[in-house]
Amino acid sequence: MNALLGVIFHFVGGFASGSFYIPYKKVKGWAWESYWLVGGLFSWLIVPPIAAWFTIPNFTEIISQASGTTLGFAFVFGLLWGIGGLTYGLGVRYLGVSLGSSIILGLCMVFGALIPAIYYQFSPAEGKDTIGMLTGSSWGITVMGGLLVCVIGIIICGRAGMMKEKELAGSDVQNTDPHAVGNADTEAHLSGKDEYKFGLGLAVAIVSGILSACFNFGIEAAKPMADTANELWKAAHPGQGEFLYQNNVSYIIILWGGLTTNLIWCLMLNARNKTYSDYTNKKTPILSNIIFCALAGTTWFLQFFFYGMGESKMGNGPSSWILHMAFIILIANVWGLILKEWKGVSRKTMFTVIAGIVVILLSVLLVGWGNSMK
């Protein structure tokens, strides 16, 4: 039952992450950096403490009593995770949308799932999965098999994306890369033809994949705060299992790091692109834009709200991170089908992307099954 609830919670979190960008499409007249920053203020600064206040009444005391090491590492990992998110755009620029996204998300999943397990192999801690446990037990091998299957699914979806770009070459497409510069041809930019640099792109993708996985490392670093919240709740509610919302206190510090990175970058883009006036431009629907940004930012945060709930049922091991990433990739691809982003492609390409989605679904079942065997 815990494994099933964990999968359900991770699905809801993945749905939030795969859907959060949709409200941004309703923002009118603002540059990317402007609406990303406003939405980010809700994601990283406003909503996390509100969520903690509703679920952990004494969360400020837990933070104030945490060691400097715990707070420092949680913040630094959040900072690095923020850089990983920003370098994602560079990876897409140099490798193209499909290839870049597939490599980065795949690496993020693998590094986020395995590096903590390797770390705890050499520095054992109670309740932590090690790489030896994953390779030396039937449940661990099943989870690792699920990871491998998910990576295969990502590769298939990436292949479908490359086929789509080739088939639709020369057609009108929107530039969705927020880091694009100059007036480079949009289609060429999205396909990677104008700046395709495989060596540099691969290096950037590896850096982005590792740094994006730092959110999971941040959760590990902030675990003492989550453990304190869990112990206090269990003392007040004996016999009711683990505290569903224990990670909400950890997110506050981790997301401060992400806020720092993104705030600096967005303000730099405001200065470079002279878009500071967006926030006060009466020719745009300011209130409506803020509401949609708030909705997007809040939806984005919900991915980790439900990730913490899923983790409380499955543990912060590879299973939770794999499921989280798998559902994000799955929902994003499903939205692509619903919003007809694949309109005009051949039946072979459509079959390929659907096959990738099915393979990712299979990986979810494998990981959930493996966790239920634990």
N, C-alpha and C positions, 0 to 999 in steps of 0.2 A: 504493500500500500504506500509506503514511504517513497519507493522508486516511482510509482505511478503518479503520486502527487508532485514529486520533483519534476518529472517530465512535463506535467501540465503547467506548473509554475514557470518553467523555462520556456515553454511554448508561448505563454502570455508575454513574457519578457522579450522573447524574440520577435513576437508580433509587434510590440511597441517599437522596438529598434528598427524593424524593417518597414515601419509605417510612419515614423515621426516626421519625415521630410515632406510628406504630402501637404500639411498646412502651409509650409513655406511657399508652395506654388500659388497660394492665394495672396501673397504679399505683392503689393503694387508699387512700382516706382523707386524701390530701394535696391542698392547694390548688394551683392552677396555678403560682403564683409559686414554691412550694416545690420541686415536681418539675422545673420549668423551670430553676431555679438549680442543682440537683444534677446534672441532665443536662448543663447548660451547663458546669459545672466539668470534666466529661470532654471536652466538645466543644472548649472554648477554652483549657483550662489543662493537663490531664493527658495526653490522647492526642496532641496535636500534637508535643510534644518527644519522646515515645516513638517516634512515626513517624519523626521526623527522626533520632533516635539509631540506628534500625534501617537507615536508608537513607543517611544522611550522617554518618559517624563523627566528623567534625571540625566539626559544625554550630555548636558553641559558639564556636569560633575565628572562623568566618565572621561570626557576629553581633557578636562583640567588636571585630572589625576594620572593621566597616561604619561609614560616616560617620554623624554625628549627623543629617544631613539625611535620609538614607535611612531610618534608624530612626524619626525623628520623623514623616515623612510617612506611612510605613507604619502607624504607630500611630494617627495622626489619622484616616486614611481608615478604619481599622478601627473607631474610635470613632464616626465618622459613619455607617458601615454599621450599627452596632449601634442607633443612633437610628432609622435607616430601618426596621429590623425592628420596633422598638417602635411607631412611628407607623403601621405597617401596620394595627394593630388599630383605630386611630382612623379611618383611611380606610374600613375595613369598617363601623364604627359609623355614620358619616354617609352612606355611599352604599349600604349593604347588602352582603351577603357576595359575591354574584356580580359586581355592577357594580364594587365596590371592589377585589376581587381582580383582576379583569380589567384595570382601569386601571393598578393599581400594578405588576403583573407585566409588562404591556406596556411601561410607561414604563421600568421597570428594564432590560428587554431593550434597548430603543432607546437609552437614555442610556449604558448600559454598553458597548454596541457602537460607538456613533458618537462620543461625546465624546473618547475617546483618539485616534481617527482624525483628528478635527478638530484636537486639540492637536498631533499630530505633523505635521500639514500646515504649521503655523507654526513648529514646533520639530522639524525632521527628525532622526531617529535611525536608525542602521543596523538593518535588519531589522524596522522598524515600518511597518505599513500606514497610509497617509494617506487622507483623504477623497477626494483627487484620484485615488488609485490605485483606490479603490472605484467611483468614477463614471466613470473613464476607461479601464477594461479590461474585457474580456469576463468574466473570472473574478470581478472585483469587482462588476459589475452582477448577475451570477448570485447572489452572496452577498447583495447588497442586495435582490434579488428574493425570496430565501429569508426575509429578515427581514420584508419586507412580507407575505408569505404567512403567516408565523407570527403576526404581529399580527392578521391576518384570522381565523386559527384561534382566537386568544384571544378575539376579539370574539364569534365564533360560540358558543364555550363559555360566555362570559359571558351571552350571550342565552339559552342553554339554562338557565343557572342562574336567571335572572330568571323564565323561564317556569315553572320548578319551584317557586320561591317563591310565585308567584301561584297555581299549581294546588294546592299543599299548605297554603295559608293557612288557619289555624284548626286545623291538625292538630298533634299533639304533636311538638316537635322539641327537641333539646338545644341549650343555649347554648354555642357553641364559641368565643365571643369572650372571650379571657382578660382583656380590658380593660373588660369590662362592669361597670357600677357600679349600686348600688342594687338594687331589686327590680322593675325594669322588666319588662314582659311579654316573655317570651323570644321568641315568634314575631314579635311586633312589632319587637323589637330586631333580630333576624336579618334581617328584611325591610327594615329601615331606616325603618319607619313611625313609630317613636316619636321618632327623632332625625334623620330624613332632612333633610339640609341640603346641597344640591348644591354651592353655591358654596364653602362651607367644606370640604366633603368633597373636592371636586376639588383645592383648594389643598393639603390635607393629602396627598392621593394623589400629587400632583406632587412634593411634598417627599419623601415616602416612596420614590417611584420613583427619584428622583435619588440620595438617600442610600443606598438599597439597592444601587445600582449602584457605590457607592464601594468595594465589595470588589474589583471589577475594577481600579479606580484604585489600590487598595492593592497589588495584584499588580504593577502597572506601577511604582509607587514603590519597591517592594522588589526590583525586577529586578536591581540590582547584586549583591545577595546570591545570588540564583538563578544569575546568570551566573558568579559565582565558584565555586559548587558544580558548575556544568556544566563549567567549564574544568578544574577539578581532576579530575573524573571522566574527561573525555575524554583528559587527559594520562595517566591510569593505564590507560585502555582505548581505545587508538588504533584508529580505523577502525570503531567500534561505534555511531556516530551520536550523537544528543543524549541527555543524561541524563534518564531518565524522571521522576526524583524531585527535580529541582532546586528546585521551588517549596516543598518541605516546610520549608525553612529560613525562607522568607518568611512562611509561615502563622503561625509562632510569634508574630511581632511584630504582624501584622495582627489576630490573634485576641485578643491582649492588649487591644487597643482595644475589640473587641466584648465581651470579658469585663467591662471597666470599666463600660460603659454598662448592660449587662444586670444586673450585680451590684448596682449602685446602685438600679436600678428594682425588682428583685425584693425587695431588702431594704426598700425603701420600702413595697412592697405587703405584706410580712410585718408591718411595723409598723402600717400602716393597717388591715389586716384581722385583726390579732392572730393570725397563723398561724405565729409562731416555734416554737410547740410541736410542729409537724408533725415536725420532725427528731428529736424524742425521745419522741414519743407511742407508748407501748407497746401502745396499742389498735389500732395500724395495723401491717401487716407491714413493718417498717422495712427489714430486710435484702432482702426481695423487691423493695420499692420502689426501693432503691438499685441493685439489679441491673438492673431494667428501665430505670431512668434512665441507667445506665451504657451499656446496650445502645443506647438511643435516642441518647445523646450521641455514642457512637463511630460509629454509623451515619451520624449527621449529618456528622461530620468526614470520613467516607469520600467524600462528594461532592466535596470539594476535593482529597483525595488523588488521586482518579481524574481530576479536572479538570486537575491538574498533569500527569498522564501524557498526557492528551489534548492539552494545550497543547504539550507537548514534541514532539508529532507534527505539530501544525497551526499552532503559533505562538500568541502571546497577542494575536491580532488579533480583529476582530469575529466571525470564524467560531467560535472557541472559546466566546465568551460567548453567542452566539446558540444554539449547540447545547446548551450547558449549561442555559440557561433553557428552551429548547424541550422538552428531555427531562424537566425538573422538572415543567413544566405537563402534559406528556403522561402521565407516570407517575401524577401526582396524580389526573388525571381517570380513568385506567384503574382505579386503586384505588377510586375512587368507584363505578365500575360493579361491581367485584368484591365490594365490601362492601355492595352493594345500597342505596347512598345515593340512588339514583334510583328506588327501588321506589315504585310508585304513581303515577308520572307518565304522561302520555299518550304515545302512539306518536310523535306529532309532536315532543314534547320529547326523547324518547329518540333519535330520528333526528337531531335538531339537535346534541346533545352528541357523538354518534358522528361526525357530519359534521365537527364542530370538531376531533376527535381525528385524523381522516383528513387534514384540511388541515394540521395541525401536523406530521404524519408527512411530508407532501409538502414542507414547508418544510425539514425535516431533510435530505431527499434533495437539495434544491436547494443548500443550504449545503455539504453534503459534495461534491457535484458541482463547485460553484464552486471549492472549495479544491483539488480534484484537478487543476483546470485551471491553477492558479497556477504 
